[in-house]
């Protein structure tokens, strides 16, 4: 999927090396939920696809990988799944990854029959939580003091984006008079 | 009749599968992605699991349930638990849960324990008045031809200790 600003493409075998490199970056690792221990090369390769339904490399307009988005824990019986994304360490425009993530989320609603998609955000990542709220995400759970990082506890916030809300938000604000 | 927790061994997988695939026993962990099949059940049971027990009747060792501790985070000291028994022994569930909770807090140095329940089900921590409801995922779970809410509840080690002291 390509827009004027970002593109999504399926990960290729070579990308595993790139993504493993990202996972070794302290800041990215935190966003990727490798909070307490960086994965070894073998662990990363072994676990990379576990529970993943679909995923995509987010590229800038000039074809440079800047982020990664994934859908996981798909529950087709209940018509829900979870989604996450990470920003590459060399990316200097995180908003582009957000845009790519939004397109990825849009694709999930378009390509699958999900009613609801869940996103987990830790309390120290408040800008992402705010961005989710702006895009119709509803906070459904706060697991208090779930993460212990840098000497303090952080809450885990679980947001949901419903198909209804998503489609409503996508609809153009202006409509021609009947 | 009281129940006891017996560590599950690899050869117990088939009997656990029989129990979980019966019509009256649902287990969130095993069913989270749809009804399990025998090929997948071993992986489901073992994934992220630090303790897996069969719930047995004391004396004649009849298997009437299964429970586990999983998603243990040693640095955060959080862990999730799940427990189910056949309907005939539903009255024994709180005591069984209490055994597992005690095991988690005493033996695994867990700080906070999570559990989920669906729809009208009581929280596994219902016997602990200080447990917290931390969120309700609306219409998260397809059950009996309708969507029901998922409740996430938590019990801290401090609440558990206070309860244990009060009970004593």
Interface residues (C-beta under 8 A of the other chain):
Chain A: X35 X36 X73 X74 X75 X76 X77 X78 X79 X80 X115 X116 X118 X140 X141 X142 X143 X144 X145 X146 X147 X148 X158 X160
Chain B: X32 X33 X34 X73 X74 X75 X76 X77 X78 X112 X114 X132 X134 X135 X136 X137 X138 X139 X140 X141 X142 X147 X152 X154
